Every structure is written in C-alpha cells, then in structure tokens.
Amino acid sequence: MTRAFACKCAGKSRRCIIPQKIVVTGPGAIGCLFAAVLSEAGHDVTLLDHRPARALLITNQGVTIQTGKSTRRVLIPATANAHTIGIADFVFLCIKSNDTLAAVSRTAP
C-alpha cells in the first residue's frame, strides 16, 4: 500500500519516515511513552485502554513526558473501543503478561 505524506525533514540530512497507523494497547508508563515518542515522530498513534474513563482523560489532557529537566505534553487520542480505530499497521501490546489474552481479544476489530 502506498501512502502520500508530507516529508518533515525538508531536505535535511536525515532519512524520511513514512507515517504509520499505530495502536498502543495499555496506556501505562511504557505504553504512554511509546505512544508519545511515536506520535512526535509523525505517526498516527491511538492508545487503546480497557477503561473508558481513563481513555477520555488521556484524550482530553494528553500524556506528560518528563526527561531530565524538561517536561512536555503530547496530545494522543485514546479510546476503549477498538472498532473506532480501524485497521492499523502496527499494534504494540504494552500490558502485563497475564493480561495478554484479554488485551488481544479487545484489540482485534
């Protein structure tokens, strides 16, 4: 599948990255960090949570990332309904191993 995208490198000496549609299941510390970094890199990222209230909170307030002395907020859409996301290029399961089966069941559209 070919996608049209706007190159963000603007002729700089770095490789262009084709944006991907990515779902991160499990918005804990690792899931939120992955989602934020991938979103900042230009990918279409959605967090999938099993708790609708927390998904709404993340959508409204974003994710706060602290590194050293800097703090930044990244706005990332989140949902508790996998059917609203559609087909993704990649799905990251950032969950505890004992929740894997349930998470995979919820992630499949």
RATA-V302394 format. One record per residue. OMEGA is omega in whole degrees, -180 to 180 (999 if undefined). NEAR is the number of other ideal C-beta (glycine too) atoms within 12 Angstrom. D_LAST is the distance of its C-alpha to the last C-alpha in Angstrom with 1 decimal. Layout:
# RATA-V302394
OMEGA;NEAR;D_LAST + OMEGA;NEAR;D_LAST
This chain:
# RATA-V302394
179;8;20.0 + 180;5;22.6 + 173;14;22.1 + 178;8;24.8 + 178;16;25.5 + 180;12;28.5 + -179;15;30.2 + -175;17;31.0 + 176;15;33.7 + 175;9;36.2 + 178;8;38.4 + -177;9;38.6 + 173;7;38.9 + -178;11;35.4 + 176;10;32.6 + 179;16;30.1 + 177;18;26.4 + -178;20;23.8 + 180;22;21.2 + 173;24;17.7 + -172;24;14.3 + 174;32;13.8 + 175;41;11.6 + 179;43;13.9 + -180;40;12.8 + -178;35;16.0 + 171;39;18.3 + -177;25;21.5 + -178;17;24.4 + -180;20;23.0 + 179;36;19.5 + 178;34;21.2 + 178;27;23.8 + -178;31;21.5 + -179;40;19.5 + -179;32;22.9 + 179;23;24.5 + 177;31;21.7 + 179;31;21.7 + 178;23;25.4 + 175;22;25.4 + -180;21;23.7 + 177;29;20.1 + -173;25;17.3 + 173;40;16.0 + 174;39;13.7 + 177;45;14.2 + -177;43;11.6 + 176;36;13.8 + 179;25;13.9 + -178;19;16.9 + -179;17;16.5 + 179;14;20.2 + 177;23;20.1 + 178;31;17.2 + 178;18;19.5 + 179;21;22.5 + 179;35;21.1 + -177;25;20.1 + -174;15;23.6 + -178;17;25.7 + -179;24;24.0 + 179;36;24.6 + 180;19;28.2 + 177;22;29.3 + 175;15;32.8 + -178;12;34.6 + -178;7;38.3 + -177;6;39.9 + 177;9;37.2 + 178;13;34.4 + 178;18;31.7 + 180;18;28.8 + 179;28;25.7 + -178;21;23.5 + 176;37;19.8 + 178;29;17.1 + 180;39;15.2 + 174;32;12.7 + -176;26;11.7 + -178;21;8.7 + -178;26;5.5 + 180;13;5.0 + -177;17;8.4 + -176;29;8.0 + -177;16;6.7 + 180;18;7.6 + 175;25;9.9 + -179;20;13.1 + 173;21;13.3 + 176;31;11.8 + 176;30;14.7 + -180;27;14.8 + -174;28;17.8 + 176;28;18.2 + -174;15;20.9 + 180;12;21.0 + 178;8;21.2 + -173;19;17.8 + -177;16;16.0 + 179;14;14.6 + -179;17;13.4 + 179;28;11.9 + 178;19;10.0 + 180;16;8.8 + -175;28;7.7 + -178;33;6.3 + -180;18;3.8 + 999;18;0.0
